[in-house]
Amino acid sequence: MRTLWGVGTTRTMRPHWAFHELDLDFECRAISPRSGETRTPEFTALTARQKIPLLQDNHLVLTESAAIIWYLSETYGKDHNRLVPIDPRERARCLEWCFFVLGELDETSLYVMRRHSEMRQTYGEAPVAIEAAASYFRKQMRTVERALEANPNYILGERFTAADIMLSTCVTWAVHYGIPVADSVIAYNARVTARPSYARAEHTNGPL
């Protein structure tokens, strides 16, 4: 039985979305971050990181949202719904976008803002860091805007992929934080989040 641990965050939304895109059954263990639930002996036995999301698939234990999406697609994806392209060049481009989103938009920008706003009791207030992170996010989004000029439907062209899940969740996150986002990106995100699988993922992941 496939079990997905974690709800309520942008990062947990990603594997929830992937499960529904791939039309896979799974058990949801609805634990939240910073609630104490990730520090229980049961969860710590699965990962010393004590972070969500986490996937259990038989004897496999996997963390990190992008890795979980990639694994689910590679293992269970079909021709009509796989989230990782088969063509080596397209696979490399998809991987490039996933790394870009994680490194430049999520960890370097949005998560810095989160640490010093929603989590300031732990990491401290740092308005300069927040503003610098927002500015860096806007700068990095130029790459997205240029890509959408060539491929207005999805970030790799005509087919929805793991890269869209990664990117869309960060765009939604940025809008929530009030970061200005280009109209072309807003339109792209509206198209992507209109997919029926997104609404189902919102239901199982819960409110962000």
PyRosetta script that sets phi, psi and omega in degrees:
from pyrosetta import init, pose_from_sequence

init()
pose = pose_from_sequence("MRTLWGVGTTRTMRPHWAFHELDLDFECRAISPRSGETRTPEFTALTARQKIPLLQDNHLVLTESAAIIWYLSETYGKDHNRLVPIDPRERARCLEWCFFVLGELDETSLYVMRRHSEMRQTYGEAPVAIEAAASYFRKQMRTVERALEANPNYILGERFTAADIMLSTCVTWAVHYGIPVADSVIAYNARVTARPSYARAEHTNGPL")
pose.set_psi(1, 132.7)
pose.set_omega(1, 177.0)
pose.set_phi(2, -82.5)
pose.set_psi(2, 129.1)
pose.set_omega(2, -179.7)
pose.set_phi(3, -124.4)
pose.set_psi(3, 129.1)
pose.set_omega(3, 177.0)
pose.set_phi(4, -113.1)
pose.set_psi(4, 120.6)
pose.set_omega(4, 178.4)
pose.set_phi(5, -95.3)
pose.set_psi(5, 130.5)
pose.set_omega(5, 172.1)
pose.set_phi(6, 117.2)
pose.set_psi(6, 133.5)
pose.set_omega(6, 176.4)
pose.set_phi(7, -143.9)
pose.set_psi(7, 163.2)
pose.set_omega(7, 165.0)
pose.set_phi(8, 89.9)
pose.set_psi(8, 1.6)
pose.set_omega(8, 179.7)
pose.set_phi(9, -126.6)
pose.set_psi(9, 167.3)
pose.set_omega(9, 175.6)
pose.set_phi(10, -60.4)
pose.set_psi(10, -41.8)
pose.set_omega(10, -176.5)
pose.set_phi(11, -70.5)
pose.set_psi(11, -33.2)
pose.set_omega(11, 175.5)
pose.set_phi(12, -75.3)
pose.set_psi(12, -27.0)
pose.set_omega(12, 178.3)
pose.set_phi(13, -58.8)
pose.set_psi(13, -35.2)
pose.set_omega(13, -174.7)
pose.set_phi(14, -60.7)
pose.set_psi(14, -53.4)
pose.set_omega(14, 177.9)
pose.set_phi(15, -68.4)
pose.set_psi(15, -31.3)
pose.set_omega(15, 174.0)
pose.set_phi(16, -58.2)
pose.set_psi(16, -46.6)
pose.set_omega(16, -180.0)
pose.set_phi(17, -61.0)
pose.set_psi(17, -43.5)
pose.set_omega(17, -180.0)
pose.set_phi(18, -62.1)
pose.set_psi(18, -43.0)
pose.set_omega(18, 178.1)
pose.set_phi(19, -56.8)
pose.set_psi(19, -43.5)
pose.set_omega(19, -177.6)
pose.set_phi(20, -75.1)
pose.set_psi(20, -33.7)
pose.set_omega(20, 174.2)
pose.set_phi(21, -61.4)
pose.set_psi(21, -38.8)
pose.set_omega(21, -177.8)
pose.set_phi(22, -87.0)
pose.set_psi(22, -2.6)
pose.set_omega(22, 178.0)
pose.set_phi(23, 57.1)
pose.set_psi(23, 49.9)
pose.set_omega(23, -177.9)
pose.set_phi(24, -109.3)
pose.set_psi(24, 140.8)
pose.set_omega(24, 172.8)
pose.set_phi(25, -78.1)
pose.set_psi(25, 145.9)
pose.set_omega(25, 176.3)
pose.set_phi(26, -159.1)
pose.set_psi(26, 156.3)
pose.set_omega(26, 173.0)
pose.set_phi(27, -93.0)
pose.set_psi(27, 131.6)
pose.set_omega(27, 178.6)
pose.set_phi(28, -102.3)
pose.set_psi(28, 122.1)
pose.set_omega(28, 172.7)
pose.set_phi(29, -99.5)
pose.set_psi(29, 104.0)
pose.set_omega(29, -167.9)
pose.set_phi(30, -83.0)
pose.set_psi(30, 68.6)
pose.set_omega(30, 176.2)
pose.set_phi(31, -100.4)
pose.set_psi(31, 152.4)
pose.set_omega(31, -175.5)
pose.set_phi(32, -116.6)
pose.set_psi(32, 156.7)
pose.set_omega(32, 176.7)
pose.set_phi(33, -73.9)
pose.set_psi(33, 153.6)
pose.set_omega(33, 175.2)
pose.set_phi(34, 55.5)
pose.set_psi(34, 25.4)
pose.set_omega(34, 177.0)
pose.set_phi(35, -108.0)
pose.set_psi(35, -3.7)
pose.set_omega(35, -174.3)
pose.set_phi(36, 93.7)
pose.set_psi(36, -16.5)
pose.set_omega(36, -175.6)
pose.set_phi(37, -71.0)
pose.set_psi(37, -25.6)
pose.set_omega(37, 178.7)
pose.set_phi(38, -83.1)
pose.set_psi(38, -4.7)
pose.set_omega(38, -178.6)
pose.set_phi(39, -107.4)
pose.set_psi(39, 9.1)
pose.set_omega(39, 177.9)
pose.set_phi(40, -69.7)
pose.set_psi(40, 155.9)
pose.set_omega(40, 177.2)
pose.set_phi(41, -57.5)
pose.set_psi(41, -37.6)
pose.set_omega(41, -179.0)
pose.set_phi(42, -61.8)
pose.set_psi(42, -47.2)
pose.set_omega(42, -177.1)
pose.set_phi(43, -75.5)
pose.set_psi(43, -37.7)
pose.set_omega(43, 179.9)
pose.set_phi(44, -64.4)
pose.set_psi(44, -29.2)
pose.set_omega(44, 175.9)
pose.set_phi(45, -65.0)
pose.set_psi(45, -26.0)
pose.set_omega(45, 178.6)
pose.set_phi(46, -83.3)
pose.set_psi(46, -38.6)
pose.set_omega(46, -179.5)
pose.set_phi(47, -151.3)
pose.set_psi(47, 125.3)
pose.set_omega(47, 177.0)
pose.set_phi(48, -69.8)
pose.set_psi(48, -15.1)
pose.set_omega(48, 178.4)
pose.set_phi(49, -69.0)
pose.set_psi(49, -27.0)
pose.set_omega(49, -179.5)
pose.set_phi(50, 57.1)
pose.set_psi(50, 41.5)
pose.set_omega(50, -179.7)
pose.set_phi(51, -130.8)
pose.set_psi(51, 152.4)
pose.set_omega(51, 176.2)
pose.set_phi(52, -110.5)
pose.set_psi(52, 155.2)
pose.set_omega(52, 5.4)
pose.set_phi(53, -80.4)
pose.set_psi(53, 161.0)
pose.set_omega(53, 175.0)
pose.set_phi(54, -143.1)
pose.set_psi(54, 134.3)
pose.set_omega(54, 178.5)
pose.set_phi(55, -109.4)
pose.set_psi(55, 133.1)
pose.set_omega(55, 167.4)
pose.set_phi(56, -112.8)
pose.set_psi(56, 123.7)
pose.set_omega(56, 175.5)
pose.set_phi(57, -132.8)
pose.set_psi(57, 96.9)
pose.set_omega(57, -170.7)
pose.set_phi(58, 56.6)
pose.set_psi(58, -117.8)
pose.set_omega(58, -176.2)
pose.set_phi(59, -90.6)
pose.set_psi(59, -3.1)
pose.set_omega(59, 179.7)
pose.set_phi(60, -84.9)
pose.set_psi(60, 131.7)
pose.set_omega(60, 171.9)
pose.set_phi(61, -120.2)
pose.set_psi(61, 124.9)
pose.set_omega(61, -173.3)
pose.set_phi(62, -136.5)
pose.set_psi(62, 133.8)
pose.set_omega(62, 174.9)
pose.set_phi(63, -116.9)
pose.set_psi(63, 178.2)
pose.set_omega(63, -177.8)
pose.set_phi(64, 77.1)
pose.set_psi(64, 120.8)
pose.set_omega(64, -172.0)
pose.set_phi(65, -58.3)
pose.set_psi(65, -45.2)
pose.set_omega(65, -178.0)
pose.set_phi(66, -65.2)
pose.set_psi(66, -40.4)
pose.set_omega(66, 179.5)
pose.set_phi(67, -64.5)
pose.set_psi(67, -39.1)
pose.set_omega(67, 178.8)
pose.set_phi(68, -64.7)
pose.set_psi(68, -44.9)
pose.set_omega(68, 178.4)
pose.set_phi(69, -59.8)
pose.set_psi(69, -46.4)
pose.set_omega(69, -177.7)
pose.set_phi(70, -60.8)
pose.set_psi(70, -45.5)
pose.set_omega(70, -179.6)
pose.set_phi(71, -62.6)
pose.set_psi(71, -46.2)
pose.set_omega(71, -178.5)
pose.set_phi(72, -60.4)
pose.set_psi(72, -42.0)
pose.set_omega(72, 179.4)
pose.set_phi(73, -67.3)
pose.set_psi(73, -45.3)
pose.set_omega(73, -178.5)
pose.set_phi(74, -64.2)
pose.set_psi(74, -34.3)
pose.set_omega(74, -174.6)
pose.set_phi(75, -87.8)
pose.set_psi(75, -38.9)
pose.set_omega(75, -170.6)
pose.set_phi(76, -121.9)
pose.set_psi(76, -6.6)
pose.set_omega(76, -177.6)
pose.set_phi(77, -67.9)
pose.set_psi(77, 146.3)
pose.set_omega(77, 175.7)
pose.set_phi(78, -110.8)
pose.set_psi(78, 172.9)
pose.set_omega(78, -178.0)
pose.set_phi(79, -56.2)
pose.set_psi(79, -35.2)
pose.set_omega(79, -174.0)
pose.set_phi(80, -85.3)
pose.set_psi(80, -14.2)
pose.set_omega(80, -174.8)
pose.set_phi(81, -136.7)
pose.set_psi(81, 5.6)
pose.set_omega(81, -178.2)
pose.set_phi(82, -60.5)
pose.set_psi(82, 145.3)
pose.set_omega(82, -176.2)
pose.set_phi(83, -101.7)
pose.set_psi(83, -5.2)
pose.set_omega(83, 178.9)
pose.set_phi(84, -122.7)
pose.set_psi(84, 121.3)
pose.set_omega(84, -178.8)
pose.set_phi(85, -61.0)
pose.set_psi(85, 154.5)
pose.set_omega(85, 177.4)
pose.set_phi(86, -85.0)
pose.set_psi(86, -40.7)
pose.set_omega(86, -179.2)
pose.set_phi(87, -58.3)
pose.set_psi(87, 130.8)
pose.set_omega(87, -176.0)
pose.set_phi(88, -57.5)
pose.set_psi(88, -38.8)
pose.set_omega(88, -179.7)
pose.set_phi(89, -68.6)
pose.set_psi(89, -41.3)
pose.set_omega(89, 178.9)
pose.set_phi(90, -68.8)
pose.set_psi(90, -36.3)
pose.set_omega(90, 176.2)
pose.set_phi(91, -61.5)
pose.set_psi(91, -43.9)
pose.set_omega(91, -179.6)
pose.set_phi(92, -63.7)
pose.set_psi(92, -39.9)
pose.set_omega(92, 178.8)
pose.set_phi(93, -66.4)
pose.set_psi(93, -39.4)
pose.set_omega(93, 177.8)
pose.set_phi(94, -63.5)
pose.set_psi(94, -43.4)
pose.set_omega(94, 179.1)
pose.set_phi(95, -64.8)
pose.set_psi(95, -40.5)
pose.set_omega(95, 177.9)
pose.set_phi(96, -58.2)
pose.set_psi(96, -45.1)
pose.set_omega(96, 179.5)
pose.set_phi(97, -64.9)
pose.set_psi(97, -40.3)
pose.set_omega(97, 179.4)
pose.set_phi(98, -63.0)
pose.set_psi(98, -42.9)
pose.set_omega(98, 177.6)
pose.set_phi(99, -63.8)
pose.set_psi(99, -42.3)
pose.set_omega(99, 179.7)
pose.set_phi(100, -60.1)
pose.set_psi(100, -47.9)
pose.set_omega(100, -178.9)
pose.set_phi(101, -61.5)
pose.set_psi(101, -46.6)
pose.set_omega(101, -179.0)
pose.set_phi(102, -64.6)
pose.set_psi(102, -46.3)
pose.set_omega(102, -173.3)
pose.set_phi(103, -78.5)
pose.set_psi(103, -41.4)
pose.set_omega(103, -172.2)
pose.set_phi(104, -98.3)
pose.set_psi(104, -33.0)
pose.set_omega(104, -176.7)
pose.set_phi(105, -98.5)
pose.set_psi(105, -45.0)
pose.set_omega(105, -176.8)
pose.set_phi(106, -79.3)
pose.set_psi(106, -71.4)
pose.set_omega(106, -169.1)
pose.set_phi(107, -69.9)
pose.set_psi(107, -42.5)
pose.set_omega(107, -174.4)
pose.set_phi(108, -80.2)
pose.set_psi(108, -25.1)
pose.set_omega(108, -173.4)
pose.set_phi(109, -115.6)
pose.set_psi(109, -72.3)
pose.set_omega(109, -171.0)
pose.set_phi(110, -66.4)
pose.set_psi(110, -39.6)
pose.set_omega(110, -178.7)
pose.set_phi(111, -71.3)
pose.set_psi(111, -29.5)
pose.set_omega(111, 173.6)
pose.set_phi(112, -62.5)
pose.set_psi(112, -43.5)
pose.set_omega(112, 178.1)
pose.set_phi(113, -63.0)
pose.set_psi(113, -40.2)
pose.set_omega(113, -179.3)
pose.set_phi(114, -65.8)
pose.set_psi(114, -41.5)
pose.set_omega(114, -178.8)
pose.set_phi(115, -59.1)
pose.set_psi(115, -38.8)
pose.set_omega(115, -173.5)
pose.set_phi(116, -100.6)
pose.set_psi(116, 12.9)
pose.set_omega(116, 173.4)
pose.set_phi(117, -125.1)
pose.set_psi(117, -78.1)
pose.set_omega(117, -178.6)
pose.set_phi(118, -65.8)
pose.set_psi(118, -28.5)
pose.set_omega(118, -176.3)
pose.set_phi(119, -113.4)
pose.set_psi(119, 27.0)
pose.set_omega(119, -175.0)
pose.set_phi(120, -66.7)
pose.set_psi(120, -21.6)
pose.set_omega(120, 177.2)
pose.set_phi(121, -64.1)
pose.set_psi(121, -28.7)
pose.set_omega(121, 179.7)
pose.set_phi(122, -92.3)
pose.set_psi(122, -44.9)
pose.set_omega(122, -171.5)
pose.set_phi(123, -103.8)
pose.set_psi(123, -7.7)
pose.set_omega(123, 177.5)
pose.set_phi(124, 89.0)
pose.set_psi(124, 156.1)
pose.set_omega(124, 176.7)
pose.set_phi(125, -78.6)
pose.set_psi(125, 136.6)
pose.set_omega(125, -179.3)
pose.set_phi(126, -152.0)
pose.set_psi(126, 74.7)
pose.set_omega(126, -177.1)
pose.set_phi(127, -58.7)
pose.set_psi(127, -33.3)
pose.set_omega(127, 178.7)
pose.set_phi(128, -66.0)
pose.set_psi(128, -41.8)
pose.set_omega(128, 178.4)
pose.set_phi(129, -64.2)
pose.set_psi(129, -39.5)
pose.set_omega(129, 179.0)
pose.set_phi(130, -62.6)
pose.set_psi(130, -47.0)
pose.set_omega(130, -179.3)
pose.set_phi(131, -65.3)
pose.set_psi(131, -40.6)
pose.set_omega(131, 178.5)
pose.set_phi(132, -64.2)
pose.set_psi(132, -39.9)
pose.set_omega(132, 179.4)
pose.set_phi(133, -66.2)
pose.set_psi(133, -41.1)
pose.set_omega(133, 178.1)
pose.set_phi(134, -63.7)
pose.set_psi(134, -41.7)
pose.set_omega(134, 178.5)
pose.set_phi(135, -63.7)
pose.set_psi(135, -41.3)
pose.set_omega(135, 178.9)
pose.set_phi(136, -64.5)
pose.set_psi(136, -40.1)
pose.set_omega(136, 177.9)
pose.set_phi(137, -59.6)
pose.set_psi(137, -48.2)
pose.set_omega(137, -178.8)
pose.set_phi(138, -60.2)
pose.set_psi(138, -39.8)
pose.set_omega(138, 178.7)
pose.set_phi(139, -63.4)
pose.set_psi(139, -45.0)
pose.set_omega(139, -178.2)
pose.set_phi(140, -68.9)
pose.set_psi(140, -24.6)
pose.set_omega(140, -179.8)
pose.set_phi(141, -70.0)
pose.set_psi(141, -11.4)
pose.set_omega(141, 175.3)
pose.set_phi(142, -60.1)
pose.set_psi(142, -34.8)
pose.set_omega(142, 177.6)
pose.set_phi(143, -62.0)
pose.set_psi(143, -41.1)
pose.set_omega(143, 178.8)
pose.set_phi(144, -66.6)
pose.set_psi(144, -46.0)
pose.set_omega(144, -179.0)
pose.set_phi(145, -59.2)
pose.set_psi(145, -42.3)
pose.set_omega(145, 179.4)
pose.set_phi(146, -65.7)
pose.set_psi(146, -41.5)
pose.set_omega(146, 179.5)
pose.set_phi(147, -62.8)
pose.set_psi(147, -37.8)
pose.set_omega(147, -178.6)
pose.set_phi(148, -72.8)
pose.set_psi(148, -21.3)
pose.set_omega(148, 173.8)
pose.set_phi(149, -64.4)
pose.set_psi(149, -36.3)
pose.set_omega(149, -179.6)
pose.set_phi(150, -86.4)
pose.set_psi(150, -35.1)
pose.set_omega(150, -177.0)
pose.set_phi(151, -130.9)
pose.set_psi(151, 83.0)
pose.set_omega(151, -173.1)
pose.set_phi(152, -70.9)
pose.set_psi(152, -18.7)
pose.set_omega(152, -176.5)
pose.set_phi(153, -78.3)
pose.set_psi(153, -64.5)
pose.set_omega(153, 178.3)
pose.set_phi(154, -129.1)
pose.set_psi(154, 166.3)
pose.set_omega(154, -171.1)
pose.set_phi(155, -67.6)
pose.set_psi(155, -24.8)
pose.set_omega(155, 176.2)
pose.set_phi(156, -101.5)
pose.set_psi(156, 1.5)
pose.set_omega(156, -180.0)
pose.set_phi(157, 129.1)
pose.set_psi(157, -118.7)
pose.set_omega(157, -172.5)
pose.set_phi(158, -94.8)
pose.set_psi(158, -8.8)
pose.set_omega(158, -174.9)
pose.set_phi(159, -119.2)
pose.set_psi(159, 135.9)
pose.set_omega(159, 175.7)
pose.set_phi(160, -70.0)
pose.set_psi(160, 134.5)
pose.set_omega(160, -178.3)
pose.set_phi(161, -138.2)
pose.set_psi(161, 179.2)
pose.set_omega(161, 176.1)
pose.set_phi(162, -56.3)
pose.set_psi(162, -33.2)
pose.set_omega(162, -179.8)
pose.set_phi(163, -61.8)
pose.set_psi(163, -33.4)
pose.set_omega(163, 178.4)
pose.set_phi(164, -69.6)
pose.set_psi(164, -38.2)
pose.set_omega(164, 176.6)
pose.set_phi(165, -61.9)
pose.set_psi(165, -46.8)
pose.set_omega(165, -179.0)
pose.set_phi(166, -62.7)
pose.set_psi(166, -47.4)
pose.set_omega(166, -176.6)
pose.set_phi(167, -68.8)
pose.set_psi(167, -46.7)
pose.set_omega(167, -176.5)
pose.set_phi(168, -60.3)
pose.set_psi(168, -41.3)
pose.set_omega(168, -179.5)
pose.set_phi(169, -64.2)
pose.set_psi(169, -33.2)
pose.set_omega(169, 177.2)
pose.set_phi(170, -74.0)
pose.set_psi(170, -36.2)
pose.set_omega(170, 177.0)
pose.set_phi(171, -63.3)
pose.set_psi(171, -45.1)
pose.set_omega(171, 177.6)
pose.set_phi(172, -60.1)
pose.set_psi(172, -42.2)
pose.set_omega(172, 177.9)
pose.set_phi(173, -60.0)
pose.set_psi(173, -46.1)
pose.set_omega(173, -179.0)
pose.set_phi(174, -64.3)
pose.set_psi(174, -42.1)
pose.set_omega(174, 178.0)
pose.set_phi(175, -61.1)
pose.set_psi(175, -40.3)
pose.set_omega(175, 178.3)
pose.set_phi(176, -61.0)
pose.set_psi(176, -33.6)
pose.set_omega(176, 179.6)
pose.set_phi(177, -85.6)
pose.set_psi(177, -0.7)
pose.set_omega(177, 177.4)
pose.set_phi(178, 79.3)
pose.set_psi(178, 18.8)
pose.set_omega(178, 176.9)
pose.set_phi(179, -77.2)
pose.set_psi(179, 128.7)
pose.set_omega(179, 177.7)
pose.set_phi(180, -60.5)
pose.set_psi(180, 131.8)
pose.set_omega(180, -179.6)
pose.set_phi(181, -127.5)
pose.set_psi(181, 139.4)
pose.set_omega(181, -177.2)
pose.set_phi(182, -60.2)
pose.set_psi(182, 149.9)
pose.set_omega(182, 179.8)
pose.set_phi(183, -57.9)
pose.set_psi(183, -37.8)
pose.set_omega(183, -179.5)
pose.set_phi(184, -64.3)
pose.set_psi(184, -34.0)
pose.set_omega(184, 179.0)
pose.set_phi(185, -74.3)
pose.set_psi(185, -39.3)
pose.set_omega(185, 176.5)
pose.set_phi(186, -61.0)
pose.set_psi(186, -43.6)
pose.set_omega(186, 179.8)
pose.set_phi(187, -64.7)
pose.set_psi(187, -42.2)
pose.set_omega(187, 176.4)
pose.set_phi(188, -58.7)
pose.set_psi(188, -46.7)
pose.set_omega(188, -176.7)
pose.set_phi(189, -66.5)
pose.set_psi(189, -33.9)
pose.set_omega(189, 177.1)
pose.set_phi(190, -64.0)
pose.set_psi(190, -40.3)
pose.set_omega(190, 179.0)
pose.set_phi(191, -65.7)
pose.set_psi(191, -43.8)
pose.set_omega(191, -175.7)
pose.set_phi(192, -67.8)
pose.set_psi(192, -43.6)
pose.set_omega(192, -176.8)
pose.set_phi(193, -79.4)
pose.set_psi(193, -3.7)
pose.set_omega(193, 173.7)
pose.set_phi(194, -81.7)
pose.set_psi(194, -7.0)
pose.set_omega(194, 178.9)
pose.set_phi(195, -64.7)
pose.set_psi(195, 138.3)
pose.set_omega(195, -179.1)
pose.set_phi(196, -56.1)
pose.set_psi(196, -32.5)
pose.set_omega(196, -179.1)
pose.set_phi(197, -65.1)
pose.set_psi(197, -28.3)
pose.set_omega(197, 179.5)
pose.set_phi(198, -67.4)
pose.set_psi(198, -43.8)
pose.set_omega(198, 179.0)
pose.set_phi(199, -63.3)
pose.set_psi(199, -38.6)
pose.set_omega(199, 178.2)
pose.set_phi(200, -66.2)
pose.set_psi(200, -38.2)
pose.set_omega(200, 178.4)
pose.set_phi(201, -67.1)
pose.set_psi(201, -37.9)
pose.set_omega(201, 175.7)
pose.set_phi(202, -59.4)
pose.set_psi(202, -36.0)
pose.set_omega(202, -178.7)
pose.set_phi(203, -68.9)
pose.set_psi(203, -44.2)
pose.set_omega(203, -177.1)
pose.set_phi(204, -80.4)
pose.set_psi(204, -30.7)
pose.set_omega(204, 179.9)
pose.set_phi(205, -81.5)
pose.set_psi(205, -25.9)
pose.set_omega(205, -178.3)
pose.set_phi(206, 83.4)
pose.set_psi(206, 176.0)
pose.set_omega(206, -177.4)
pose.set_phi(207, -66.1)
pose.set_psi(207, 140.6)
pose.set_omega(207, 179.8)
pose.set_phi(208, -75.8)
pose.dump_pdb("model.pdb")
